Amino acid sequence: MKRIFIATALAAALVLGLAAQSPANPRLRIATTTSTEQSGLLAAILPAFEKATGYRTEVVAVGTGASLKIGEKGDCDVVIVHARALEDAFMAAGFGADRRDLMYNDFIVLGPAADPAGVAKTKSALEAFSAIAKAQAGFVSRGDNSGTHTKEKDIWKAVVIAPAGVWYKEAGQGMSQVILMAEQMGAYTLADRGTWLAMKDKSSLKILSQGDKLYFNPYGVITVNPAKWPQANYAGAKALMEWLTGPTGRALIEGYKIGGEQCFYLY
């Protein structure tokens, strides 16, 4: 009888444990910028989240602007993006319930080794962009209202230049595609470091400008507001936010490297 009681108790404990790890709604939709996906970060860390929580993640990787639009329509549960002004506007409009700083890295200017605009000789982001415009050297822009495109536009605005003409191409594509286009055209582009680390073995482009404070690239995680979109999986979004900003998520983010180089840093 004692053995039967113990076996029954263990079975009940196992069922309760499994139930605790099986969310009522396991489907969790994530809209994110291309850099978190194309760098390989999400593929590296999300399986651990799924195993720990029982959620099943579905990732749509587009630009930051497009990711936030998906959130505005209630077509995702959580967004991971990198354009603070756009994120603040999203929160102010009531589309987001919670926002937390997640991680950061930096932007870099890539270009051909020949460097026709002399970008490698410049000492700041403003000088680098001014040199490209002055030389009318080829430049490939994301052109997609992504976080990278938003940063690029901010820098052009800071140097009081409205880029236009045959030298300036708006791709309307993700970061990896833009890097390949710049490679084929022998042009410059602004890129996030994470995607570049994943792409650099496929390209002859060089980092020609980096280190300026204007190149700072912070990422945030935002839950979609269930008060505006009741169908949103707020419990799952909150669970992901807590996990990403908790000890396990932070350790995995900080430990993610490509070719021995760290992609993202923690606050």
CORDAQUI-V342810 format. One record per residue. N is the residue number from 0. RES is the residue in one small letter. PHI is phi in whole degrees, 0 to 359 (999 if undefined). Layout:
{{N:RES:PHI} {N:RES:PHI}}
This chain:
{{0:m:999} {1:k:298} {2:r:295} {3:i:296} {4:f:297} {5:i:297} {6:a:298} {7:t:295} {8:a:296} {9:l:295} {10:a:297} {11:a:295} {12:a:296} {13:l:294} {14:v:298} {15:l:296} {16:g:296} {17:l:294} {18:a:297} {19:a:294} {20:q:263} {21:s:246} {22:p:297} {23:a:300} {24:n:236} {25:p:281} {26:r:280} {27:l:233} {28:r:262} {29:i:245} {30:a:256} {31:t:215} {32:t:293} {33:t:296} {34:s:293} {35:t:290} {36:e:273} {37:q:287} {38:s:285} {39:g:91} {40:l:299} {41:l:296} {42:a:297} {43:a:279} {44:i:251} {45:l:295} {46:p:304} {47:a:292} {48:f:296} {49:e:298} {50:k:295} {51:a:284} {52:t:243} {53:g:88} {54:y:283} {55:r:244} {56:t:272} {57:e:234} {58:v:251} {59:v:246} {60:a:253} {61:v:224} {62:g:288} {63:t:302} {64:g:301} {65:a:293} {66:s:298} {67:l:292} {68:k:296} {69:i:299} {70:g:295} {71:e:299} {72:k:273} {73:g:74} {74:d:265} {75:c:211} {76:d:253} {77:v:208} {78:v:237} {79:i:234} {80:v:219} {81:h:214} {82:a:209} {83:r:301} {84:a:296} {85:l:292} {86:e:295} {87:d:297} {88:a:294} {89:f:299} {90:m:292} {91:a:297} {92:a:279} {93:g:85} {94:f:281} {95:g:252} {96:a:266} {97:d:222} {98:r:224} {99:r:224} {100:d:296} {101:l:248} {102:m:193} {103:y:205} {104:n:212} {105:d:214} {106:f:267} {107:i:219} {108:v:261} {109:l:259} {110:g:194} {111:p:291} {112:a:301} {113:a:294} {114:d:48} {115:p:298} {116:a:268} {117:g:68} {118:v:296} {119:a:298} {120:k:274} {121:t:281} {122:k:244} {123:s:205} {124:a:297} {125:l:296} {126:e:295} {127:a:297} {128:f:291} {129:s:297} {130:a:295} {131:i:296} {132:a:294} {133:k:298} {134:a:278} {135:q:49} {136:a:282} {137:g:305} {138:f:222} {139:v:254} {140:s:263} {141:r:302} {142:g:61} {143:d:229} {144:n:59} {145:s:282} {146:g:298} {147:t:294} {148:h:296} {149:t:298} {150:k:298} {151:e:302} {152:k:297} {153:d:298} {154:i:288} {155:w:301} {156:k:296} {157:a:294} {158:v:264} {159:v:55} {160:i:231} {161:a:255} {162:p:296} {163:a:196} {164:g:115} {165:v:294} {166:w:283} {167:y:250} {168:k:244} {169:e:262} {170:a:273} {171:g:65} {172:q:232} {173:g:288} {174:m:296} {175:s:296} {176:q:294} {177:v:293} {178:i:299} {179:l:294} {180:m:295} {181:a:298} {182:e:301} {183:q:294} {184:m:267} {185:g:64} {186:a:246} {187:y:267} {188:t:200} {189:l:264} {190:a:226} {191:d:276} {192:r:295} {193:g:299} {194:t:294} {195:w:298} {196:l:299} {197:a:283} {198:m:251} {199:k:298} {200:d:287} {201:k:256} {202:s:222} {203:s:262} {204:l:296} {205:k:238} {206:i:284} {207:l:247} {208:s:212} {209:q:199} {210:g:90} {211:d:289} {212:k:298} {213:l:293} {214:y:273} {215:f:301} {216:n:228} {217:p:271} {218:y:247} {219:g:231} {220:v:242} {221:i:228} {222:t:272} {223:v:288} {224:n:288} {225:p:290} {226:a:292} {227:k:267} {228:w:231} {229:p:301} {230:q:282} {231:a:296} {232:n:276} {233:y:294} {234:a:299} {235:g:291} {236:a:298} {237:k:293} {238:a:297} {239:l:293} {240:m:300} {241:e:296} {242:w:290} {243:l:297} {244:t:264} {245:g:266} {246:p:303} {247:t:292} {248:g:300} {249:r:298} {250:a:296} {251:l:289} {252:i:297} {253:e:294} {254:g:275} {255:y:283} {256:k:226} {257:i:236} {258:g:60} {259:g:82} {260:e:256} {261:q:287} {262:c:267} {263:f:226} {264:y:237} {265:l:257} {266:y:287}}
